Amino acid sequence: MSKHEGATPANGSPGGEQRLSRASVQRFSLYLRHLERWNDEGLQVVSSSQLGDALGINDAQVRKDLAYLGNIGQPGIGYHLPDLVAALRRCLGIDRPWPAVLVGVGNLARALLRYRGFQRQGFTFVALIDADPKKIGQVVDGLTVQSPDKLPEVLAKTKAELAVIAVPGDAAQGVADLLVSAGVRGILNFAPTVLRVPPAVSLVSVDLAVQLEQLAFLVHLGQDEP
Amino acid sequence: MSKHEGATPANGSPGGEQRLSRASVQRFSLYLRHLERWNDEGLQVVSSSQLGDALGINDAQVRKDLAYLGNIGQPGIGYHLPDLVAALRRCLGIDRPWPAVLVGVGNLARALLRYRGFQRQGFTFVALIDADPKKIGQVVDGLTVQSPDKLPEVLAKTKAELAVIAVPGDAAQGVADLLVSAGVRGILNFAPTVLRVPPAVSLVSVDLAVQLEQLAFLVHLGQDEP
């Protein structure tokens, strides 16, 4: 599970009329993941039921979600796949690149740097930050690790609006405060702690232990069944 | 965002009367995270509004969720913290250890092995599996990397019911099939792909790019606001 905090999509929806729920936005990401694969495979047209079947979501929900994107489907035919992909990317705000800084250069950071899914969606790490003097100056995946006190100039130079926090839990709030004062607009937090940021800064937290707990719960339930 | 698939909590709830929604289970994990911290800090009693405030959830929802655990709160006083923590752990099925195997020994695996949040919740990696002949036999964090064809005997010996998949997307389904045939009961998947497993096996997928997309969407919305 992840926890989404900070700016809520109360208004400012791309269409301007309707509020998108968090759950819809998450489904949009999943729709996009499937549609891009089908697009790569050369599929031209897709129906709401195909998409629903692939994701285990009912048709009606899929149609309702996609209606948010405007009149892009044709009744009885379906959706033109490249148009649908473009509309979803525009709606999610990923029809442009998102440079991001990565704070905390440990194993998780190294995994994230090589995670192909990010690049594909336009997320590029443009700077690495670490407080450890032994790491500062090292080159990792073509980027030189810089000290946290360089953050304001790094953000100014790279135009990065997003930051990913991959430091231990006890260091995360300090890093978040630095990022906020340096002008970052969104933070993806992997540290197993609850961060406080001002409302103007968006925060998404990924607590990996919560994910494993969800799994344990599902297996535990299964065991209770006769 | 994560996607939860496989066994649904249709019945078999610990109390047996009521169905817990996925959203409730996710909130339970977040409640637990906060309560354990307060417990460590020596707090003895907590109210639903304290918990709600800390998580940005309204009181009524917190009380409704916690009522599922039975009569453990006292009106006007609150919840005895150690009892509440124990009840949540029991409900989530993490009042006992969960040995797990980790498949794919790259940077993500190394990060997961050192992720303190897992150990704390009773999740222990008891075996490392990788198909790369260069990695087989290496010792990482005290565990020897073993070949995938050893999976059945590894599961039998370690009694591991859970597996974490940290291999590239194109290898993930093959690994999932191996794990299923070796008798694993739950899979946490970090590979950026959609896996198919039989209904008897629980699956939780963590798509890191989806998380970053959610963040981009929130920041994007903020930009649309006047």
HADDOCK unambig.tbl for C-alpha pairs under 7 A between the chains (distance, minus, plus):
assign (segid A and resid 1 and name CA) (segid B and resid 1 and name CA) 6.54 0.50 0.50
assign (segid A and resid 1 and name CA) (segid B and resid 2 and name CA) 5.79 0.50 0.50
assign (segid A and resid 1 and name CA) (segid B and resid 26 and name CA) 6.20 0.50 0.50
assign (segid A and resid 2 and name CA) (segid B and resid 1 and name CA) 5.86 0.50 0.50
assign (segid A and resid 7 and name CA) (segid B and resid 218 and name CA) 6.38 0.50 0.50
assign (segid A and resid 7 and name CA) (segid B and resid 222 and name CA) 6.96 0.50 0.50
assign (segid A and resid 9 and name CA) (segid B and resid 218 and name CA) 6.79 0.50 0.50
assign (segid A and resid 9 and name CA) (segid B and resid 221 and name CA) 6.49 0.50 0.50
assign (segid A and resid 12 and name CA) (segid B and resid 221 and name CA) 5.58 0.50 0.50
assign (segid A and resid 12 and name CA) (segid B and resid 224 and name CA) 5.18 0.50 0.50
assign (segid A and resid 12 and name CA) (segid B and resid 225 and name CA) 5.11 0.50 0.50
assign (segid A and resid 13 and name CA) (segid B and resid 221 and name CA) 6.39 0.50 0.50
assign (segid A and resid 25 and name CA) (segid B and resid 214 and name CA) 6.98 0.50 0.50
assign (segid A and resid 26 and name CA) (segid B and resid 1 and name CA) 6.12 0.50 0.50
assign (segid A and resid 26 and name CA) (segid B and resid 214 and name CA) 6.95 0.50 0.50
assign (segid A and resid 29 and name CA) (segid B and resid 210 and name CA) 5.77 0.50 0.50
assign (segid A and resid 92 and name CA) (segid B and resid 213 and name CA) 6.97 0.50 0.50
assign (segid A and resid 92 and name CA) (segid B and resid 217 and name CA) 5.01 0.50 0.50
assign (segid A and resid 93 and name CA) (segid B and resid 216 and name CA) 6.40 0.50 0.50
assign (segid A and resid 93 and name CA) (segid B and resid 217 and name CA) 5.53 0.50 0.50
assign (segid A and resid 93 and name CA) (segid B and resid 220 and name CA) 5.61 0.50 0.50
assign (segid A and resid 107 and name CA) (segid B and resid 107 and name CA) 5.20 0.50 0.50
assign (segid A and resid 107 and name CA) (segid B and resid 108 and name CA) 6.47 0.50 0.50
assign (segid A and resid 107 and name CA) (segid B and resid 110 and name CA) 6.08 0.50 0.50
assign (segid A and resid 107 and name CA) (segid B and resid 111 and name CA) 4.81 0.50 0.50
assign (segid A and resid 108 and name CA) (segid B and resid 107 and name CA) 6.48 0.50 0.50
assign (segid A and resid 108 and name CA) (segid B and resid 108 and name CA) 5.63 0.50 0.50
assign (segid A and resid 108 and name CA) (segid B and resid 111 and name CA) 4.93 0.50 0.50
assign (segid A and resid 110 and name CA) (segid B and resid 107 and name CA) 6.07 0.50 0.50
assign (segid A and resid 111 and name CA) (segid B and resid 107 and name CA) 4.83 0.50 0.50
assign (segid A and resid 111 and name CA) (segid B and resid 108 and name CA) 4.94 0.50 0.50
assign (segid A and resid 117 and name CA) (segid B and resid 192 and name CA) 6.58 0.50 0.50
assign (segid A and resid 117 and name CA) (segid B and resid 209 and name CA) 5.56 0.50 0.50
assign (segid A and resid 118 and name CA) (segid B and resid 209 and name CA) 5.33 0.50 0.50
assign (segid A and resid 185 and name CA) (segid B and resid 219 and name CA) 6.49 0.50 0.50
assign (segid A and resid 186 and name CA) (segid B and resid 215 and name CA) 6.38 0.50 0.50
assign (segid A and resid 186 and name CA) (segid B and resid 219 and name CA) 6.12 0.50 0.50
assign (segid A and resid 188 and name CA) (segid B and resid 212 and name CA) 6.74 0.50 0.50
assign (segid A and resid 188 and name CA) (segid B and resid 215 and name CA) 6.90 0.50 0.50
assign (segid A and resid 192 and name CA) (segid B and resid 117 and name CA) 6.48 0.50 0.50
assign (segid A and resid 202 and name CA) (segid B and resid 215 and name CA) 6.72 0.50 0.50
assign (segid A and resid 202 and name CA) (segid B and resid 218 and name CA) 6.21 0.50 0.50
assign (segid A and resid 202 and name CA) (segid B and resid 219 and name CA) 6.21 0.50 0.50
assign (segid A and resid 203 and name CA) (segid B and resid 215 and name CA) 6.75 0.50 0.50
assign (segid A and resid 204 and name CA) (segid B and resid 215 and name CA) 6.00 0.50 0.50
assign (segid A and resid 209 and name CA) (segid B and resid 117 and name CA) 5.57 0.50 0.50
assign (segid A and resid 209 and name CA) (segid B and resid 118 and name CA) 5.32 0.50 0.50
assign (segid A and resid 210 and name CA) (segid B and resid 29 and name CA) 5.77 0.50 0.50
assign (segid A and resid 212 and name CA) (segid B and resid 188 and name CA) 6.72 0.50 0.50
assign (segid A and resid 213 and name CA) (segid B and resid 92 and name CA) 6.97 0.50 0.50
assign (segid A and resid 214 and name CA) (segid B and resid 25 and name CA) 6.98 0.50 0.50
assign (segid A and resid 214 and name CA) (segid B and resid 26 and name CA) 6.94 0.50 0.50
assign (segid A and resid 215 and name CA) (segid B and resid 186 and name CA) 6.39 0.50 0.50
assign (segid A and resid 215 and name CA) (segid B and resid 188 and name CA) 6.91 0.50 0.50
assign (segid A and resid 215 and name CA) (segid B and resid 202 and name CA) 6.72 0.50 0.50
assign (segid A and resid 215 and name CA) (segid B and resid 203 and name CA) 6.77 0.50 0.50
assign (segid A and resid 215 and name CA) (segid B and resid 204 and name CA) 6.00 0.50 0.50
assign (segid A and resid 216 and name CA) (segid B and resid 93 and name CA) 6.40 0.50 0.50
assign (segid A and resid 217 and name CA) (segid B and resid 92 and name CA) 5.02 0.50 0.50
assign (segid A and resid 217 and name CA) (segid B and resid 93 and name CA) 5.52 0.50 0.50
assign (segid A and resid 218 and name CA) (segid B and resid 7 and name CA) 6.37 0.50 0.50
assign (segid A and resid 218 and name CA) (segid B and resid 9 and name CA) 6.84 0.50 0.50
assign (segid A and resid 218 and name CA) (segid B and resid 202 and name CA) 6.21 0.50 0.50
assign (segid A and resid 219 and name CA) (segid B and resid 185 and name CA) 6.48 0.50 0.50
assign (segid A and resid 219 and name CA) (segid B and resid 186 and name CA) 6.12 0.50 0.50
assign (segid A and resid 219 and name CA) (segid B and resid 202 and name CA) 6.21 0.50 0.50
assign (segid A and resid 220 and name CA) (segid B and resid 93 and name CA) 5.62 0.50 0.50
assign (segid A and resid 221 and name CA) (segid B and resid 9 and name CA) 6.45 0.50 0.50
assign (segid A and resid 221 and name CA) (segid B and resid 12 and name CA) 5.60 0.50 0.50
assign (segid A and resid 221 and name CA) (segid B and resid 13 and name CA) 6.46 0.50 0.50
assign (segid A and resid 222 and name CA) (segid B and resid 7 and name CA) 6.83 0.50 0.50
assign (segid A and resid 224 and name CA) (segid B and resid 12 and name CA) 5.17 0.50 0.50
assign (segid A and resid 225 and name CA) (segid B and resid 12 and name CA) 5.20 0.50 0.50
